Amino acid sequence: MTGSDARPYQRIEDYALLGNCRGSALVARDGSIDWASLERFDAEPVFSRLLDRNRGGYFTIQPDEPFESRRIYLASTNILETTFTTQSGVLCLHDFMLAPEGGHPTLVRLVTGVSGAVPVVAIYRPLAGFADSFADLVISEGRVTGEGLPCLVSEARFELEHGCAVTRFTLGGLEDCSFALFEAGAGSFEALPARELMETARRAWVGWAAGAAYDGPLSDELIRSALTLKALTYEPSGAIVAAATTSLPEEIGGVRNWDYRFCWIRDACLSFYVLKKFGMVAEAEAFFGFVCTLSDREGGGLKPLYGVGGETRLTEREIAHFEGWRGSSPVNHGNLAAEQHQSDAYGQVLDLFYLYHRLGGTISEAAQAQAIQLADFSARHWHEKDAGLWEPRKPEEHYLHAAIMNWVALDRAIRLFGERPDWCAERDRIVARVNGEGIHAEGYYPQFLGSDDVDAALLIAPMVGFPVDETAFAKTVDVIVERLGHGPLVYRYRNDDGLPGHEGTFLICAFWLVDALAWLGRIEEAQTRFTALRALQNDVGLYAEEIDERDNSFLGNFPQAFSHLAFVHSALVLDLATHGGREAVKGTYADRTLRETAARRVPTM
């Protein structure tokens, strides 16, 4: 393997995540950083070969001869360790990110000889955003700089080769060489020794992970998911991005390529639930504060997604000169879904407020006023059509999932602030519609009123405490398994969504099915599916958004926060079911949060 332009696209599952709670990077098995938005998640990238193998920037460190590699995260950290084995010996590469405060570099790479004498090549070729040409690099006094680019500092001697900064050297046992990237415009480019910086990062991650409120049989895997969610959290605001990337396709060569580097409201309560369950008190409080600021919108409305700083203008533009991963265009920056009306968001936010209250939190007067405004909005508008959870490019419909989440909004408002005639009346009307005309003639819940199709989103109905018709819900689960299932995997739907092509199975839906089966008391079946889904993690414990049913390869943006949230939630649901049976699974997120087992403790504010 080499870092040449002829290098093929790497599989999505061959990447590992680096993060510092501001930006992120993806490192391939061969030691190449092919994606990085360093200053904040939704910024334009400095490395982008992930989306165009010829036009995109990258930063490769690897043996300068054939090699095999294996990798792990250091225990309870997001520090990646890649071990290269060659005929000449063994190398170890450590990659990690740091918050830029205190003059620290944003990203550090430390390569060390383990045995033998191994030739090494490092190739640095950054690209300013999605520019159509590479800036000229300047090498001077141990630094590599360029207009609009980060500054690379290293003791290695770089030279320019075909527009790239390249260095070659040989490392023997215990010899090392470090590389530090500083943000463009940083005031200082002097870094502490790389090993000191790595120890600083290690202590911070380990100290954070030590606060986890779970100590069960899957603790290592769940901590890995928690660390991934922490890395996808934008610390200045508390927002959690859906994924670290944009435009990784739902179908190879297809057009279903979206920018996921934003915060979706749809799983606000699930996010808070998982953060609290793992003792991530500061993150949970910050996320709650972020959602509170969003809910104060004119007329009580909410957008389905926001920028990590709370921005609402997420204009979508196509990067036309990038070919996309494996030729999957378009490559997009921004997301048009921010302009859609998705009424399920009101239930998500009210459910979050209710959970916060049940855990002993005090909801401010301003937040209470916002919550009441949202409930009033839901009471007035729940019966209207909306765009739906999945953001299809189709006319709006009366989606059952949206109706159920509006029921959640009204139910939680009543629990929080007392009964009000309009809230109670509209809550009851929703139940009557969903359990009346909402049930298909064949006895299951369809995607929307008048539809024959099923939707995996309806699997969450009993998990939010909605009073489903149990016979209809059990039938819905069976129809979803029959029509949308493929082994342990589940498609979100199979009907036309207004877009050409197809997509993979959705991991979050597969975990929702696990939860639904547990709620129905089919615990052994739920556990079997969950075990199969655990096996679909990549070698460092990460999940993508989707899985290709044909070969279990990853599709969609990566790593996907909602997949990890759903994995953790299903593990906690099964933990409850194992110890308390079906009754322990029933109720709302708040109800389940307050139930303890031997493996976990009830969180506190």
N, C-alpha and C positions, 0 to 999 in steps of 0.2 A: 504494500500500500504506500502511496505517496500523497502529497497535497496538491497534485497537479490539477489543471482544469478538466482533465478527463475523468476525474473521480465521479462515480455515479451517485445519484441520490441515495441517501441512507434511509433505512426503514425508520418509521416514527418511533417504534419501540426500542431503537438503538440509541436513543437520546436519554440523557439524564439532566435534571434541573439544578441550576444554581440560582440563589436568590439572596437579597439583602433587605427585603420588605420595602423596596422601592422599585427596583428593576429586576431583570432576570436574564438568564442565559441558558442555552442548551448545548451540551457537550456530547459529541458522538463517541462511539466505542473506539474510534481510531484517533482520539485526542484532538479532534477539530471542534472548535466553537463555531457553530454554523448559524446561530441566532443569538442576538443580544440586544435588548433595549435597556440601557444601563441606568439612565437618569430617572425614568419612571416607566411603568409597564407599557403604557400606551404611547410612548414616544417613538419616533422613527428609529429604526435599528442602526447599529453600527456594524453588526455582522448579520448577514441575510442570505448566505448561500443555501440555507434551508429552502428558500423559495425561488432561487435561480442559481444553478450550479456554476454558471459562467459569469453572470453579472453581479452576484451577491458577494458581500465581504465575508471573511473568515479569519480564524487564528488557529493554526495547527501546531501542535507539538507532538512528535512521535519519533520512534526509531527510524533511522535512515537506512533501513533494511527490512526485509519481510518479518512480520511479527504476528503473534496472537495476543489478545487482550482479554482481561476480565476486570470487573470493577465492583466496588461496593461504596456505600456511604459509611464514613466513620460513625461508630455507634452513637445514636441519639443526636446526629448533626445533619446538616446539609453540605458537608464537606465531602467532595467526591474523590475517591482514590481509584485510579486506573493503573493496573499492573500490566506492563508489556513484557513479553518473553520472546527473545530472539535467539539465533544461534550463537550470538556473542555474549549474551548475558540477560539480565533482568533490570528493567527500569520501573520506577514508581512515579506517577504524576498525581499531584494533589491540586484540585481546583476549588476555589471558594470565593464568595463575595463578601464585602464588608460595607457597612454604612459609611458614607463619605465624611461624616463628622470627624473632627480631630485631625483632618489632613490625611486620613487613610485613603489608600487606593480603593477603587470600587471593586476591582477583580484582581485576584492574585493567582498565579500558576507557579508551582514549585515542582521541578523534575529532579529526581534523585536516582543515582546509581545504586542498585541493590547488590549485584554481583557481576563479575566479568567487566568488560569494557565495551560499552554500547554506543555506536554512533547515533547522534540525535540531530534532527532538523526541526527548526521552528520557522514557520512562514506566517507573516503578519500582513494581511491585506484588508484593512477596514474600508468601509464605504459610508459616506455621510448620508444617512437616511436611505431613501430610495433613489439617489442620484443616478443619472444615466451614464456617468463616467466616474472613474476613481480619481481622487485628489492625489496630487504629487506628495510623496512622503519625503521627509527630511530627516536624516540621521546625523545626530550631533551629540557628543558628550554622554553617551549611554542612553540617549532618548530617541524615540521615533515619533515624529509629530506630523501633522498635516492639517490643513484648513478645515475647521468644523469637526475634527476627529479627536478622540481621546489621546492622551500622551502615554506611550509605552516606555517604561523604564526597566532596564535590565543590565546585568553585568556582561551579558553575551555581546559579541561583536557582530552587529548586523551589517549587511550590505544590500544594495538595491539590485534586484534581478527581475526584469520584465515588469517593473512597477510594484513589486512586492519587496518588503523588508525580510531578508532571509539570513539565518545564522545556522551554522553547522559546527558541532563540537562533539567530543567523546566524553562520556562519564564513566568513571570507574566506581567501585564500591564505596558508598558513603559520600561521594562527590555530588554536588547539586548545583542547580542554576535556577534563578527565580526571574519572574516577569510580573510587573505590576502595571495595571491600567488605571490612570487617573482621568477623571472627567475633564472634558475640554474646558479650559478657562480656570482650572483649579489654581489656587494661589501658590501651592507648594507641590513639588514633585519628589520630595524626599520621603522614603518609606522606611519603617522599621524593618529589621530582618524578617524574611518571609516566614520563618518558623515561629517567631514571636507573634506575628499577625495571625498565623494559623491557630496557635494556641489561644489567642484572644477570641477568635471565632468559635473554636471548639468549646471553650468554657461558656460562652454565651448561649450556644445551642443546647449544650448538655444541661445547663442550669435551667433553661426554659422548659426542656422536655421533662425535667424531674418533677414538675408540678402537675403532671397528668393525673387525673382522678380515676384511673382505670388500671387494674393490675390483674388482668385475666389471662387466659391461655393464648390470646392473640395480641398481646400487648405490643410486641415488636412491630407487627404489621400495622396496627392502629396508630402507634406513635409515628411510623413513617408517613402515614396519611396526614396525621396532625402536623408534622413538620412541613409537609408539602403545602398544606393550607396556610400555615404560618408564612412560608416563603411567598405565597401568592397574596398576602395581605399588604396593602399599601399603608405603612405605618403612620404617615402624616395625617391621614383622614380616617383610617379604620376600615376602608373599603376592601372587599375581597374580589379579585378579578376572577372571571370564569376560567381563564386559561392564560398561559404565558405567550401564546402565539396568535398570529392571524393567518387565515387563508389555507390552513392545512385542510385538505378536501374530505368531504363525506363520501366521495366516490372518486377513484383515481381517474383523472382526465375529465372530471365533471365540473360543473359550475357552482356547486353548493359549497362555497368557500367564504367564510365569514371572519370578521375580526372579533375575537373573544376577549380582548384585553380591557374589558370594562366590567362594571359591577351590575349584575342583574338582581332585581328585587325579588324574583319569583321564589327564591329559597331563603329568604331572610330569616325566617324562624328556624329552619333546619340548620342554617349556618350558626346562629346563636346557640341553638341546642347543643351542637357538637362542640363548639368552642367552650361552652360552660362545662359540659360533661368531662372535658379533658383538662379542666382546671385553668384554661386560658382566660383568666379573669380580665386582664387588661385588654386583650384583643376583643373579648365579648363586649366589654363596656364601650370600647372605641367604635365597634361596629354598630352597637345600639345608638350611639350618638350620631354616627353618620346617617343612619336611616331616619332618625328624628329630624335632622336638617332637611332631608329630602321630602318628608311628608308634609312640610309646610309650603304647599304649592297652591296657586290660585284655584279656587273652586274645589279644593280637596283632591284634585286629580294627581296621578302619579305616572311617570314614564316607566317602561319596563326595564330600562337600564340607564346607567349614568357613567360618566367618566370618573376616574378614581379620586378626583378632587371635587366631585359633585357636579361636573359640567353636564349640560343638557344638549349642547350642540355637538353631535358626533357625526358630522357630515361624512358620508361614505364617498370615497373616491377610488377609482381603479388605478393601480400601478401598471399601466398597459405594457411597459417595456420589460416587465418581469414575467417569465413563462409559468411560474408556479411550480410547486413540488411535483415532480414527475410529470410536468406538462399540464398541471391542473390550474387553468386560469378561469376567472380573473383572480389577481391578488388585490385585496381590498384593504384600505386604511379607513377606519371609521365604520359605523354600522347604522343602516337606515331603520332598523327595528326600533331605534330610540324614538321614532316618530309614530309608532303604532299605539293603538289603545288596547291594552290588555288588562281587563278588569280584575283578574285574579290577584293583582298586586295589593289591592286593599285588604284582602283577607290575610295575605302574608304579613303585612305590617301590623295589623291588629292582633294577629296571633303572636307576633313577636312581643308586642306591648304586654299582652296577657301573661306570657311566659315570664317576662321580666318582673312583672308584679308578683306572680306566684312564688318566685324565688326570693322575694323580699325586697326587691328594688323599689325605689320611689320614683314615680313618674311625675315629672315637673308639670306645673300648670300649663306651660306652653305646649308640652307634648300631649297632655290630656286634651287640650283644645284641638290639636291637630288630629288626634285619634277620633274625637267626636265628629270633626269635619269629614274625615274619611268614611266613618260609618254613615253619616247623613248622605254623602255622595253615593255610597253603595246602595242605600235604601232607595234612592231616587233613580238609579241607573242600572241596577242589576239585570233587569229584564231586557235591556238593549243588547243588540249583537255586538260582538267584539272580535278582535283579530285572532284570539286564541293563544294558548301557551306556546305553541310551536312556531309561531310567526310565519304561517304559510303566505304565499303570495296569491291569495284567493280572496273573494268577497267575504265579509264578516258573516258570522253565523251565531246561533244560540248554542254555544259550547257548554256541555254539562260541567266540565271542569271549572269553567269560569263561574257558573251558578253556584257550585259547591263552595268555591273560595269566597264568593260574596256572602254566602251563608256564614262562613267562618268570621268574616268581618263583623257581621251583625251579632252573631252569638258572642264573640269576645267583647264587643262593646257593651252588650247587656250584662255580661259577667263583671266587667270593669266598672260601669257607670250606672247600672240599674236599668230596669225595664222602661222603655219608652214606646208609646203606642205604635209609631210607625216602624220602629226597629222590630218589635215583636211580630207585627203583622207581616212585614216583608220577609222576615226569617221563616215564618210558617208557610208563606206562599212559595218560597224557594223549595222547601221540602216537598210540598204538594206537587210542584211541577216536576222535580227530579224523580220522585217516586211514583208519579202518575204518568203524564204524557211522556216523561223522559225515559220510561222503560219501553224497550222495543217489543214488538209483537211476539218475538221469540224469547222474551224473558231476560234480556241483558241490557245493560246501559250502553247506548251508542255514543259516538263522538259528539254529535250535536243533534238537536231536535230534528227528526225526520230523516236522519242518516241510518244506513244499514251497517256502517263501519264502526269498528271498535278503536279505542285510543288507550294506550298504556297509562296516560295521565290519570285516568279514572281509578287506577289502583291505589291512589293516595287517599281516596274518600274516607274510609274508616279511620285512617291514621290521623286525620285532623278532627276526628270526633263527629263527623257527619252521620246522621241516623239513616244509614243505608237500609234498603230492603235487603235483608241478608240473603234471601233466595236469589234475588236479582244480582247481587254482588258476586255470590259464588258462581253463578252462571257466567257473569262477565269475566271472571278470572279464567274459567275454563275456555271461553271463546278466545280470550287473549292468548292463552297458551296454544290453542289450536291454530289461530290465524296469524299471530304475530311472533310466536315462539320458534326458536331453532335451538334445540338442546337447552342449555341454561340461558341462552341469549334471547333478547326480546327486541323487536322493532317497536318504535313508538307508534307507528300507524303504517298502513300499506296503501291507503287511497291517494288519489291525486292531490298534490299540494300547490299546483301552479308552477312548479319548476321542472325543467327537464332532468332526466336521469334518475338515479336511485341513491340510496344511502346505506350505511351499515347499521348494524344493531346498536341500540343505545344502552350503555352500561347502567345509567341511572334507572332506566326502565326495568332492567333485569333485577336490580336491587329492590325496586318498588314491588316487584312480584314476590320476592322473598318476604318482604314485610306483610304483604296481603295474605300470603299463605299462612304466615304465623298468626295473623289476626283471625283467620278462619279456623285455627286449631290444627292445621296441616303442617305441624312443626317439623316432622321428619323430612317431608318433601321440601320444606323451606331450607332446612339445613343442608340437604343434598345439593340444591341449587347454589347455595352460598359457597359451599366448598369448591364447586366447579368454577365459580366466578373468582375466587381467591387465586386460583391457578392461572388466571389470565393477566396478572400483573407482569410487568417486564422484570428484568433481572435485578433492578434496584427498587422494586416495589411501587412503580408508578402505573397509573391508569390513564388512557386517553379518553376521549369522548365516546368513541364508537369502536366496534370490533367487526371486522369482515368475517362473516360466518363461514366463508370457504376455507380460510387458513388461519383464523384467529389473529390476523395481523391488525395493527392499530390504524384507525382512520380518525380524521377530525383533529381539532386543536388539542394541544398537549403541553403539560399534563392538565387534565380537566378537573377543576375544583369540585364540580357537582358529582362526578364519579366517586371522588374520594369522600365527599360528605355522605353520599348514599351508602358507600361501603361501611363507614363507621356507624351510621345509623342502623343498618341491618345487623351489624355485629351486636350493637346494644339491644336491639329488639330481640334477637335470638337469645342473648344472655338473660333477658327478662323472661322470655318464654320458657327457657330451660329450667329456671328456678321457680317460676310462678304460674306456668301454663298460660292458656289463652287469656285469662282474666288480667294478667299482668301487662298484656300488650294493649289492652283497650284504652280508650280515652284520647286525650289531646297530648301534644308534645309536653305540656306542663305536667299532666298527670304522670306520664312515663318518666319525666325528669326527676320527679320526687320519689320514685321507687328505687330502693337500694337492693343490690345483691352483694354476694361475697366479693365480687370482682370490681365493684365500683361504689363510690360514695356519692351522696346527694351534694350537688354543688351549692355554694353560698355566694351571696353578693359581696 
